Structure formats: structure tokens, C-alpha cells
Amino acid sequence: MLKTVLAIFATAAIGLTTPVLADTAPVRVLIVSGGGWHDYAAQRDILEAGLKARLNVTIDHVFYDVTPEDDKEKPALPIFGNPDYAKGYDVVIHNECAAGITDQAIIDTVLAPHIKGIPAVNLHCAMHSYRWGDWRKPVAEDAPNAKWYAFTGMQSTGHGPQAPIVLSKVSNAPVLKGLEMWTTPDEELYNTLTDFGVIPLMVGTQPDMSDENWRNKTFAVAWLHYYGPKRTRVFSTTLAHNEDSMRDARYLDLVARGVAWAVGGLDEAGNLTDYLQPVGLKE
């Protein structure tokens, strides 16, 4: 039986524009998740706990967990058809896997809040979602099927077998302040093709990959982007197919700082502004 679940839990300095937020209230985060190939129920718990330990946030979830009878690439997310799904939130984290959703009207509603200026954070399979046409080839920036890539900032079409990813910084952006690089457990390294003007932060290689050709490839794994006429702040990372990788404190630090950057919660030195400091760290 199909199940749609809406669960609610009570819970800069690169840029041209900075979101305006209250300086005392927690940042309101909406996490969208669902689809196949991942344990999204576990990932919801990991992300919520990890972000709350690092930032002054409240988190709500909207999700659809596919059943064995479902098409794994077509989660029936409750946001579909609702262009106002992000109303009242400061940032949306897209953690869905929806590669089979090709209806352009649906995709337009997913993009609608971000076109209006609501910041976004995109995780892993979000980069492989909402694609249609000949998406295995580099898309032209003005192509109809480039809509989602223009939002995430980078086109990705696939990955090789899982192997450890060696991570390196390629930027001194404030969002990376204090972050140490690491080597992941076995993970998926997404390829990255058409670049929509992103600011690369980190790259990854897989030197232990069985495929010799793949061993020599380096791909962006995290970047910043400004989307649409509002220059909406968008942070994306292709990391963390597996829950063990998502539980890594360094990964959660990266995502938390991506959220902070997206909502304008970092000063020019890369420090969290006061309202984003975790409640437990405030005096």
C-alpha cells in the first residue's frame, strides 16, 4: 500500500545577496527526502540530530518512503504540485532521489520557492533527480532539460563503483573554515559535467578504484552557487550515499556550514553569527 508521510518534528560570506533572518529565532529548516537506493528514514534522524548539535535550528521533514511495489526513482513526494511547500521556512534541504520524475510541471513546483529566493542545500542523489531528455550528455545552459542542473549548479550523470574518496579543498571560502579533509569509507563519487557558474569548494578522487581510468579522475564534490533572478544561495554536495558516511562528524560539519552559508549565517571570517550558535553553546 502506498504511504505518503508528512512528519513534523518540533524541534557569508561569499555572495552578492544575503538572506534576511530574525537575529534571535531559530532558523527554520525543511528537509525533503525519499526515493530508492538509500535508507532515508535513518538519514532523516542523522541529519536532524547532526544539524541541531551544530546550529540553532528547528527542523521539519516532508518525505515519501517507497515500498517494494513502487518505482524507486519516482517517490510520490507531498511537495509535488505545491509551489508553496516551503512557505515559512528559511532554507530547504533536498535529500530526495527522484531521477524518474520527468514531468516538467512538477519540477517547476519543486523549483518555485528557490526561484522566489528561498535558499537550498542539495545532498547526494538530489543531483541525480528531475532529469529528462538526453541527460547523459552535457546539457546546454539554455536547454529545457537543464532546469534542475541550473538550480543545483552542476550536471551529474552517474558514478563508478564504490570505493574510498580522498577529499581535498580547492577554496579558502569562509564556509570551509575549520573543516579538516578526510577519506571516506566506500562511497560513490559522482561525475560532474556542465558547470553553471559554481564556486568549487572540494574535490574527490578514488585512487583505490578497480577501474584504472576512474582512478585518474577528479570531480567536484561540494560547491556554492547563486540561482535564478534572485541570486538564491544554493550549497550542494554529492557526498554520503551511505549512512556511515553521513554519520561522520566532518560530513555533518560540512552540511551544517553549508546551511549556515545559505541562510547568511556566517560572518566574513567564516564564524557563525550569534543567532545560529547552537543553543547549548549560548550563554
Rosetta blueprint (number, residue, H / E / L):
1 M L
2 L L
3 K L
4 T L
5 V E
6 L E
7 A E
8 I E
9 F L
10 A L
11 T L
12 A L
13 A L
14 I L
15 G L
16 L L
17 T L
18 T L
19 P L
20 V L
21 L L
22 A L
23 D L
24 T L
25 A L
26 P L
27 V E
28 R E
29 V E
30 L E
31 I E
32 V E
33 S E
34 G E
35 G E
36 G L
37 W L
38 H L
39 D L
40 Y H
41 A H
42 A H
43 Q H
44 R H
45 D H
46 I H
47 L H
48 E H
49 A H
50 G H
51 L H
52 K H
53 A H
54 R H
55 L L
56 N L
57 V E
58 T E
59 I E
60 D E
61 H E
62 V E
63 F E
64 Y E
65 D L
66 V L
67 T L
68 P L
69 E L
70 D L
71 D L
72 K L
73 E L
74 K L
75 P L
76 A L
77 L L
78 P L
79 I L
80 F L
81 G L
82 N L
83 P L
84 D L
85 Y L
86 A L
87 K L
88 G L
89 Y L
90 D L
91 V E
92 V E
93 I E
94 H E
95 N E
96 E E
97 C E
98 A L
99 A L
100 G L
101 I L
102 T L
103 D L
104 Q H
105 A H
106 I H
107 I H
108 D H
109 T H
110 V H
111 L H
112 A H
113 P H
114 H H
115 I H
116 K L
117 G L
118 I L
119 P L
120 A E
121 V E
122 N E
123 L E
124 H H
125 C H
126 A H
127 M H
128 H H
129 S L
130 Y L
131 R L
132 W L
133 G L
134 D L
135 W L
136 R L
137 K L
138 P L
139 V L
140 A L
141 E L
142 D L
143 A L
144 P H
145 N H
146 A H
147 K H
148 W H
149 Y H
150 A H
151 F H
152 T H
153 G L
154 M E
155 Q L
156 S L
157 T L
158 G L
159 H E
160 G L
161 P L
162 Q L
163 A E
164 P E
165 I E
166 V E
167 L E
168 S E
169 K E
170 V L
171 S L
172 N L
173 A L
174 P H
175 V H
176 L H
177 K L
178 G L
179 L L
180 E L
181 M L
182 W L
183 T E
184 T E
185 P E
186 D E
187 E E
188 E L
189 L L
190 Y E
191 N L
192 T L
193 L L
194 T L
195 D E
196 F L
197 G L
198 V L
199 I E
200 P E
201 L E
202 M E
203 V E
204 G E
205 T E
206 Q L
207 P L
208 D L
209 M L
210 S L
211 D L
212 E H
213 N H
214 W H
215 R H
216 N L
217 K L
218 T L
219 F E
220 A E
221 V E
222 A E
223 W E
224 L E
225 H E
226 Y E
227 Y E
228 G L
229 P L
230 K L
231 R L
232 T E
233 R E
234 V E
235 F E
236 S E
237 T E
238 T L
239 L L
240 A L
241 H L
242 N L
243 E H
244 D H
245 S H
246 M H
247 R H
248 D L
249 A H
250 R H
251 Y H
252 L H
253 D H
254 L H
255 V H
256 A H
257 R H
258 G H
259 V H
260 A H
261 W H
262 A H
263 V L
264 G L
265 G L
266 L E
267 D L
268 E L
269 A L
270 G L
271 N L
272 L E
273 T L
274 D H
275 Y H
276 L H
277 Q L
278 P L
279 V H
280 G H
281 L H
282 K L
283 E L
